[in-house]
């Protein structure tokens, strides 16, 4: 993007950037929230994308592979350089992008929500690398909505809201509790106590009962969800939790087990069957699985409603616009209008669209997979309040999150996944963060 006013000064000299390449030439690199590499190429090819090793015009693939392995070893990332990037987890792809940025003569690295898809172990590896880069004189700009990361890494913290710089605070050597309250208040223009919200809703009748369910990536899972209840699923990426809920929703085939819906046997062979029963899914990656980024907000909000607003193959355009405008207003979606492409919205507003499309037809069970990844504190609070409203209306929620404080604070019942199986099940109030993490990693 191009600036409209103001100036950029690099080491005392005014500069103008026509594009990212100009910044890269000065040693400025960026790690984006969504990985922008080539999934069909190898890890090594992605590490050296744009500055490949060549000999008389021919790429030296073996040399790139050898150098890639050495680079990954140097930065402390246990990733096979010969693997296809698209076969890695999103978190591992993020680490590859980080290793790419850390190579060469980089002087400034911008990290945008770098831990959104990382496991605790991967996050520790990243933080270690950031400290090493900083010790070598590399400047770090670290963008995050996770307060504990800011407190752990930053020397100074600046708050931006609605496109404006609100405040800047010293972090090192400052008492964490009052600083956190000040930062959160600046971020959302309200007190920190208002950000985390969980409704006290009476838990009702059983919605879904899963017994001995098995499928690709998980085995022998049993649990229940009742109306007014949040059931949390916690585990490391690859632990089987996402595969389990995708099977419940009909995206994957089950190999064993049974599902009972409102007391009756339920056989979900497709997503259509799940939607018809009253099950909604907010997938792990909203950009890849939950949205049509290059299509309007209007269309995205109506994706689950078109059968209801069509007759004989003819779409009722008035109903389509009415639905979209109603959800934009109800969910406070910040957009220039319902004809704006979904790609133009912030992460928080995109997530509201993914949730909003299910609110039009309605559902009894909402499966939400990493619902607040890359979402600012204000939008996160609004999403939590929307969950509370759904519970009050009699829905049940399955909440999957890699962020332990979130699932611990919101869930009524918590199941821990490890290597495709349930490693622990308990009410959060009857356990601890340490016990949950120990179950997840097998300690």
C-alpha positions as CSV (number, residue, x, y, z in Angstrom):
1,X,0.0,0.0,0.0
2,X,1.1,3.6,-0.6
3,X,1.0,6.4,1.9
4,X,-1.1,9.4,1.2
5,X,0.6,11.9,3.5
6,X,3.7,12.1,5.8
7,X,7.3,11.0,5.4
8,X,9.4,7.9,5.9
9,X,13.0,8.3,7.3
10,X,15.5,5.4,7.2
11,X,18.7,6.0,9.2
12,X,18.3,9.7,8.9
13,X,17.5,9.8,5.2
14,X,14.0,10.3,3.7
15,X,12.9,7.3,1.6
16,X,10.1,6.5,-0.7
17,X,8.9,2.9,-1.3
18,X,7.3,2.1,-4.6
19,X,6.7,-1.5,-3.4
20,X,7.9,-4.2,-1.0
21,X,11.1,-4.8,-3.1
22,X,12.4,-1.3,-2.2
23,X,12.0,-2.1,1.5
24,X,13.7,-5.4,1.1
25,X,16.7,-3.8,-0.6
26,X,17.2,-1.7,2.6
27,X,17.0,-4.8,4.8
28,X,13.3,-4.4,5.9
29,X,11.4,-7.7,6.0
30,X,7.8,-8.6,7.1
31,X,6.2,-11.8,8.5
32,X,2.5,-11.5,7.6
33,X,-0.3,-12.9,9.7
34,X,-1.3,-15.1,6.7
35,X,1.6,-16.9,5.0
36,X,2.3,-15.5,1.6
37,X,4.7,-18.1,0.2
38,X,4.2,-20.9,-2.5
39,X,2.6,-24.0,-1.0
40,X,3.4,-26.1,-4.0
41,X,7.1,-25.6,-3.7
42,X,9.6,-27.2,-1.3
43,X,10.6,-25.5,2.0
44,X,14.1,-24.9,0.5
45,X,12.7,-23.3,-2.6
46,X,10.5,-20.9,-0.5
47,X,13.5,-20.0,1.7
48,X,15.3,-18.7,-1.4
49,X,12.4,-17.5,-3.4
50,X,13.4,-14.5,-5.5
51,X,17.1,-15.0,-4.9
52,X,17.7,-18.6,-6.1
53,X,21.1,-20.2,-6.4
54,X,21.9,-20.5,-10.1
55,X,24.7,-21.7,-12.4
56,X,24.5,-20.6,-16.0
57,X,20.8,-20.0,-15.6
58,X,20.1,-23.3,-14.0
59,X,18.9,-23.5,-10.4
60,X,21.2,-25.3,-8.1
61,X,18.6,-27.3,-6.2
62,X,21.0,-29.4,-4.2
63,X,22.9,-26.3,-3.0
64,X,19.6,-24.6,-2.1
65,X,18.5,-27.7,-0.2
66,X,21.8,-27.9,1.7
67,X,21.8,-24.2,2.5
68,X,18.1,-24.4,3.5
69,X,18.8,-27.2,6.0
70,X,21.8,-25.2,7.4
71,X,19.6,-22.1,7.8
72,X,16.8,-23.9,9.6
73,X,19.3,-25.6,11.9
74,X,20.9,-22.2,12.6
75,X,17.6,-20.6,13.6
76,X,16.5,-23.6,15.6
77,X,13.5,-24.8,13.6
78,X,13.1,-28.5,13.3
79,X,11.6,-28.6,9.8
80,X,12.6,-30.7,6.8
81,X,13.8,-28.4,4.0
82,X,12.9,-31.0,1.3
83,X,9.2,-31.2,2.2
84,X,6.5,-29.4,0.2
85,X,5.5,-26.3,2.1
86,X,1.8,-27.0,1.7
87,X,2.2,-30.3,3.5
88,X,3.3,-28.5,6.7
89,X,1.0,-27.1,9.4
90,X,0.1,-23.4,9.2
91,X,2.4,-22.9,12.2
92,X,5.3,-24.6,10.5
93,X,4.7,-22.5,7.4
94,X,4.9,-19.4,9.6
95,X,8.3,-20.5,10.9
96,X,9.6,-21.0,7.4
97,X,8.5,-17.5,6.5
98,X,10.3,-16.3,9.7
99,X,13.5,-18.2,8.8
100,X,13.4,-16.7,5.3
101,X,13.1,-13.1,6.7
102,X,15.9,-13.8,9.3
103,X,18.4,-14.8,6.5
104,X,20.7,-12.3,4.8
105,X,21.4,-8.8,5.9
106,X,18.0,-8.0,7.4
107,X,18.0,-4.9,9.7
108,X,14.3,-4.6,10.6
109,X,11.7,-7.3,10.8
110,X,8.0,-6.6,11.2
111,X,6.1,-9.5,12.8
112,X,2.3,-9.4,12.4
113,X,0.6,-11.8,14.8
114,X,3.3,-14.4,14.4
115,X,2.1,-16.8,17.0
116,X,-1.5,-17.0,15.8
117,X,-1.1,-20.6,14.6
118,X,2.0,-21.7,16.6
119,X,2.1,-24.3,19.3
120,X,3.7,-23.4,22.6
121,X,6.9,-25.2,21.6
122,X,7.0,-23.3,18.3
123,X,6.3,-20.1,20.0
124,X,9.2,-20.7,22.3
125,X,11.5,-21.3,19.3
126,X,10.3,-18.1,17.7
127,X,10.9,-16.0,20.9
128,X,14.4,-17.5,21.2
129,X,15.1,-16.4,17.6
130,X,13.7,-12.9,18.1
131,X,15.9,-12.4,21.2
132,X,19.0,-13.6,19.2
133,X,18.1,-11.3,16.3
134,X,17.7,-8.4,18.7
135,X,21.0,-9.2,20.4
136,X,22.6,-9.0,16.9
137,X,21.2,-5.5,16.4
138,X,18.1,-6.3,14.4
139,X,15.2,-4.1,15.2
140,X,11.9,-5.8,15.8
141,X,8.4,-4.4,15.2
142,X,6.0,-6.9,16.9
143,X,2.3,-6.6,16.2
144,X,0.1,-8.7,18.6
145,X,-3.2,-8.7,20.5
146,X,-1.8,-11.1,23.1
147,X,-0.8,-9.0,26.0
148,X,1.6,-11.5,27.6
149,X,3.7,-11.5,24.4
150,X,4.0,-7.8,24.5
151,X,5.0,-7.8,28.1
152,X,7.6,-10.6,27.5
153,X,9.2,-9.2,24.4
154,X,8.7,-5.4,24.0
155,X,10.8,-2.5,25.2
156,X,8.0,-0.1,24.3
157,X,4.4,-0.6,23.3
158,X,2.3,1.6,21.1
159,X,-1.5,1.3,20.8
160,X,-3.3,1.9,17.5
161,X,-7.1,2.1,17.2
162,X,-9.2,3.0,14.2
163,X,-6.1,3.9,12.2
164,X,-4.7,6.3,14.8
165,X,-1.8,6.2,17.2
166,X,-3.5,6.3,20.7
167,X,-0.6,6.0,23.1
168,X,3.0,4.7,23.6
169,X,4.2,3.2,26.9
170,X,7.5,2.0,28.4
171,X,7.3,-1.8,29.0
172,X,10.6,-2.9,30.4
173,X,10.9,-2.2,34.2
174,X,7.2,-1.3,34.5
175,X,4.7,-3.1,36.8
176,X,2.7,-5.5,34.5
177,X,-0.7,-5.2,36.0
178,X,-1.4,-1.5,35.8
179,X,0.4,-1.4,32.4
180,X,-1.9,-4.1,31.1
181,X,-5.0,-2.3,32.3
182,X,-3.8,0.9,30.6
183,X,-3.0,-0.8,27.3
184,X,-6.3,-2.7,27.1
185,X,-8.3,0.4,27.9
186,X,-6.4,2.3,25.1
187,X,-7.1,-0.6,22.7
188,X,-10.8,-0.9,23.2
189,X,-11.7,2.5,24.8
190,X,-13.1,0.7,27.9
191,X,-11.9,-1.0,31.0
192,X,-10.1,-4.4,31.0
193,X,-12.9,-6.0,33.1
194,X,-15.3,-5.5,30.3
195,X,-13.2,-7.4,27.7
196,X,-13.7,-11.0,29.0
197,X,-17.3,-11.8,29.1
198,X,-19.0,-15.1,29.9
199,X,-22.7,-15.4,30.4
200,X,-24.1,-17.4,33.3
201,X,-26.7,-19.5,31.4
202,X,-28.6,-22.5,32.8
203,X,-27.4,-25.6,31.0
204,X,-30.2,-27.4,29.4
205,X,-31.0,-30.7,27.6
206,X,-28.5,-32.7,25.7
207,X,-27.9,-31.6,22.0
208,X,-25.3,-34.0,20.8
209,X,-23.8,-37.2,22.1
210,X,-20.7,-38.7,20.5
211,X,-19.6,-42.2,21.4
212,X,-16.4,-43.9,20.3
213,X,-16.0,-41.7,17.2
214,X,-13.0,-42.5,15.1
215,X,-11.7,-41.1,11.8
216,X,-8.6,-39.9,10.0
217,X,-6.4,-38.2,12.7
218,X,-8.4,-39.2,15.8
219,X,-9.7,-42.3,17.6
220,X,-12.3,-43.3,20.1
221,X,-13.6,-39.8,21.1
222,X,-16.7,-39.6,23.3
223,X,-18.3,-36.4,24.6
224,X,-21.6,-34.6,25.0
225,X,-22.8,-31.0,24.4
226,X,-25.9,-29.5,26.0
227,X,-27.9,-26.4,25.3
228,X,-26.4,-23.3,27.0
229,X,-23.0,-25.1,27.4
230,X,-19.5,-24.4,26.0
231,X,-17.4,-27.5,25.6
232,X,-13.8,-26.7,25.0
233,X,-11.3,-28.7,23.0
234,X,-7.6,-28.0,23.7
235,X,-4.5,-29.5,22.3
236,X,-1.5,-28.9,20.2
237,X,-1.8,-28.3,16.4
238,X,-2.1,-31.8,14.9
239,X,-3.6,-33.4,18.0
240,X,-6.8,-34.4,16.2
241,X,-9.2,-31.8,17.5
242,X,-9.8,-30.1,14.1
243,X,-10.1,-33.4,12.3
244,X,-12.7,-34.5,14.9
245,X,-15.0,-31.5,14.5
246,X,-14.7,-31.6,10.7
247,X,-15.9,-35.2,10.9
248,X,-18.9,-34.1,13.0
249,X,-19.6,-31.5,10.3
250,X,-19.4,-34.1,7.5
251,X,-16.2,-32.8,5.9
252,X,-14.4,-36.1,6.7
253,X,-15.6,-39.7,6.8
254,X,-15.9,-41.4,10.2
255,X,-14.6,-45.0,10.5
256,X,-16.3,-46.0,13.8
257,X,-18.6,-44.7,16.5
258,X,-22.0,-43.1,16.8
259,X,-23.6,-39.7,17.0
260,X,-26.9,-39.0,18.7
261,X,-28.7,-35.6,18.0
262,X,-31.4,-34.6,20.3
263,X,-31.9,-38.2,21.4
264,X,-32.0,-39.6,17.8
265,X,-29.3,-41.3,15.8
266,X,-27.6,-39.0,13.4
267,X,-25.6,-40.0,10.3
268,X,-23.8,-37.1,8.8
269,X,-22.5,-38.0,5.3
270,X,-21.9,-34.5,4.1
271,X,-21.9,-30.8,5.2
272,X,-25.4,-30.5,3.8
273,X,-26.6,-33.2,6.3
274,X,-24.9,-31.3,9.2
275,X,-26.4,-27.9,8.2
276,X,-29.8,-29.5,7.8
277,X,-29.6,-31.0,11.3
278,X,-28.7,-27.6,12.8
279,X,-24.9,-27.7,13.1
280,X,-22.7,-24.8,12.0
281,X,-18.9,-24.7,11.6
282,X,-16.5,-21.7,11.9
283,X,-13.3,-23.3,10.4
284,X,-9.8,-22.9,11.7
285,X,-8.7,-20.7,8.7
286,X,-11.3,-18.2,7.9
287,X,-9.5,-16.9,4.8
288,X,-9.0,-20.3,3.2
289,X,-12.1,-22.2,4.4
290,X,-14.7,-19.7,5.7
291,X,-14.7,-16.8,3.2
292,X,-14.7,-16.0,-0.5
293,X,-12.2,-13.2,-0.1
294,X,-12.6,-11.7,-3.6
295,X,-16.4,-11.6,-3.4
296,X,-18.6,-9.0,-1.6
297,X,-19.6,-8.9,2.0
298,X,-23.2,-9.4,0.8
299,X,-22.5,-12.7,-0.8
300,X,-20.3,-14.0,2.1
301,X,-23.0,-13.3,4.6
302,X,-25.6,-15.2,2.6
303,X,-23.6,-18.2,1.8
304,X,-25.6,-20.5,4.1
305,X,-28.9,-18.9,3.2
306,X,-29.2,-19.1,-0.6
307,X,-31.5,-22.1,-0.6
308,X,-33.9,-20.2,1.6
309,X,-33.9,-17.0,-0.5
310,X,-34.2,-18.7,-3.9
311,X,-37.2,-20.1,-5.7
312,X,-37.0,-22.2,-8.8
313,X,-33.3,-21.1,-9.2
314,X,-34.2,-17.4,-9.0
315,X,-32.5,-15.5,-6.3
316,X,-34.5,-12.9,-4.3
317,X,-32.0,-10.0,-4.4
318,X,-34.0,-7.9,-2.0
319,X,-33.9,-10.6,0.7
320,X,-30.1,-11.1,0.0
321,X,-29.4,-7.4,0.6
322,X,-31.8,-7.3,3.6
323,X,-30.0,-10.2,5.2
324,X,-26.6,-8.7,4.7
325,X,-27.5,-5.2,5.9
326,X,-29.2,-6.7,9.0
327,X,-26.1,-8.7,10.0
328,X,-23.7,-5.8,9.3
329,X,-25.7,-3.7,11.7
330,X,-26.3,-6.4,14.3
331,X,-22.7,-7.5,14.5
332,X,-21.2,-4.0,14.1
333,X,-19.2,-5.1,11.0
334,X,-16.9,-2.3,10.0
335,X,-17.1,-2.1,6.2
336,X,-17.6,0.6,3.5
337,X,-20.7,-1.3,2.4
338,X,-22.1,-4.7,1.6
339,X,-20.6,-4.6,-1.9
340,X,-17.0,-4.3,-0.5
341,X,-14.9,-7.4,-0.9
342,X,-14.3,-9.5,2.2
343,X,-10.6,-9.2,1.7
344,X,-10.8,-5.5,2.5
345,X,-11.9,-6.0,6.1
346,X,-9.8,-6.6,9.2
347,X,-9.4,-10.0,10.7
348,X,-12.0,-9.3,13.4
349,X,-14.6,-8.1,10.9
350,X,-13.9,-11.1,8.6
351,X,-14.6,-13.4,11.5
352,X,-17.8,-11.7,12.3
353,X,-18.9,-12.4,8.7
354,X,-18.0,-16.1,9.0
355,X,-20.1,-16.2,12.2
356,X,-22.9,-14.0,10.8
357,X,-23.6,-16.2,7.8
358,X,-24.7,-18.9,10.2
359,X,-26.9,-16.5,12.2
360,X,-29.2,-15.9,9.3
361,X,-30.5,-19.5,8.9
362,X,-29.7,-20.2,12.5
363,X,-28.2,-23.3,14.2
364,X,-28.4,-25.3,17.4
365,X,-24.7,-26.3,17.7
366,X,-21.9,-23.9,16.8
367,X,-18.5,-25.4,16.3
368,X,-15.9,-22.6,16.4
369,X,-12.3,-23.5,15.6
370,X,-9.8,-20.8,16.7
371,X,-12.4,-18.1,16.6
372,X,-10.2,-15.2,17.9
373,X,-6.9,-15.9,16.0
374,X,-5.6,-12.6,14.7
375,X,-8.5,-10.6,16.2
376,X,-8.1,-7.4,18.2
377,X,-9.2,-7.1,21.8
378,X,-12.3,-5.1,21.0
379,X,-13.6,-7.6,18.3
380,X,-12.7,-10.5,20.6
381,X,-14.9,-9.0,23.3
382,X,-17.7,-8.7,20.8
383,X,-17.3,-12.3,19.7
384,X,-17.4,-13.5,23.3
385,X,-20.6,-11.5,23.9
386,X,-22.1,-13.0,20.8
387,X,-21.3,-16.5,22.1
388,X,-23.2,-15.5,25.3
389,X,-26.2,-14.5,23.3
390,X,-26.2,-17.8,21.4
391,X,-26.1,-19.7,24.7
392,X,-29.0,-17.6,26.1
393,X,-31.0,-18.5,23.0
394,X,-30.4,-22.2,23.7
395,X,-27.5,-23.1,21.4
396,X,-24.5,-25.2,22.4
397,X,-20.9,-24.3,21.5
398,X,-17.8,-26.5,20.8
399,X,-14.9,-24.1,21.2
400,X,-11.4,-25.1,19.9
401,X,-8.5,-22.9,20.8
402,X,-4.7,-23.1,21.0
403,X,-4.8,-20.2,23.4
404,X,-5.2,-21.9,26.8
405,X,-6.5,-18.9,28.8
406,X,-9.4,-18.5,26.3
407,X,-10.6,-22.1,26.4
408,X,-10.0,-22.3,30.2
409,X,-12.0,-19.1,31.0
410,X,-14.9,-19.8,28.6
411,X,-15.6,-23.5,28.7
412,X,-17.9,-25.3,31.1
413,X,-16.3,-28.7,30.2
414,X,-12.8,-29.1,28.8
415,X,-11.4,-32.0,26.8
416,X,-7.7,-32.2,26.1
417,X,-6.6,-33.9,22.8
418,X,-3.2,-35.6,22.4
419,X,-2.1,-37.7,19.4
420,X,-5.7,-38.1,18.3
421,X,-7.1,-39.3,21.6
422,X,-8.6,-37.6,24.7
423,X,-5.9,-37.2,27.2
424,X,-8.0,-35.5,29.9
425,X,-11.6,-34.3,30.5
426,X,-12.7,-32.1,33.3
427,X,-14.4,-28.9,34.3
428,X,-11.9,-26.0,34.1
429,X,-12.6,-25.1,37.8
430,X,-11.5,-28.6,38.8
431,X,-8.1,-28.4,37.1
432,X,-5.3,-25.9,36.3
433,X,-3.4,-24.5,33.4
434,X,-0.4,-26.6,34.3
435,X,-2.4,-29.8,34.4
436,X,-4.1,-29.1,31.1
437,X,-0.8,-28.3,29.3
438,X,0.9,-31.4,30.8
439,X,-1.9,-33.6,29.4
440,X,-1.6,-31.9,26.0
441,X,2.1,-32.6,25.7
442,X,2.2,-35.9,27.6
443,X,4.3,-34.7,30.5
